Amino acid sequence: MAVGKVTFTKVEREKLAEVLLLLNWISVLTGAILFGLGLFLKVEILKWQEVMSEQGILYVPYMLITTGLAACGINYLGGKICLDCADTNKFLRWKLVMMPYVICTFFFTSCILVGALMCYSFRSQLEESLLLGLRNAMLYYKDTDTPGRCYLKRTLDLLQIQFQCCGNTGHRDWFQIQWISNRYLDMTSSAVVDRIRSNVEGRYLMDSVPFSCCSTFSPRPCIQQKLSNSSAHLNYDQRSQQLNLWRRGCRQTLLDHYTGIMQSIGLTVLLIWLFELLVLTGVRYLQTAMENVIRLGDPDSESDGWILENSLAETARSNFNIIKNLGKCYQVDDDPNINIPTAAAEQEVPSQQVPMLTKHPA
């Protein structure tokens, strides 16, 4: 029994072809939207690429870009096919192309769904990438004279100022690394030398943060140094000075920023997938209805269209049997007739005559 069987008249088939022509042209536009979303996401990721540990997260924008380009090409071809399918004679030119086109469109539509799901599963990988990337960037913050790292100080300062954040998970992360270059330290000072010697790894650690951690909402000049010593500052109370520094870590801030973008893109891609699924269903109905018209031999008669010619169970069983029997054509050991000569073969092989020994008289 066919799945989704619908009967179409000639007028209804023509109307369906016209509607699908319009929907395919709209799908070309949605493909351009997919391409634009992927390009936008790639640019957004590349803005803060330096504070991410790996480039594998770019697979999501690349997936959207590729799917968008494929959508433009496939739906443009689909519009041409649907335009010709309104006429039975023109449909004959596309008859052999229709089934491969439907299959390709099905896999393409599935790729759109995968792209939407990838947008929602992006957060966990991005979180790990930011955690490691920000940690490494902070370690190289002081290396302003090292080629390949000299830009990291500027990148981190811009990041903390623009997103109003400080450190990886918080401003105390700066207490655990040396973020001031040795070239700016006074090595003749006993206090500096003692602080370096007191550290096992020979780092100059202090309870201070870069200027970019200072909050613009601070009611007093920003306090960057000796943050753990409240007696070092006049009228300083840690509980009342929450606005002195950005308290939120940059990892969580960037994660929320990209998550918001990905959720918006994922919702848009999901809506595009539903629209493409509608177009695919219509094309399948048009294909089967026109093929049945050709079988009937009367272009003005009614014809049936369906999504699947048989039920889901029968279709799955049939495909499974096809896959199961793919290699049997190469197995000849089990052929019951392999050792039985045919009549033609017997005629082609001449029988051997055994010579008779004759005795001649003496």
Summary of the structure (lengths in Angstrom):
residues: 362
radius of gyration: 36.8
end to end distance: 91.9
largest distance: 150.7
contacts: 1003
relative contact order: 0.14
helix: 62%
strand: 3%
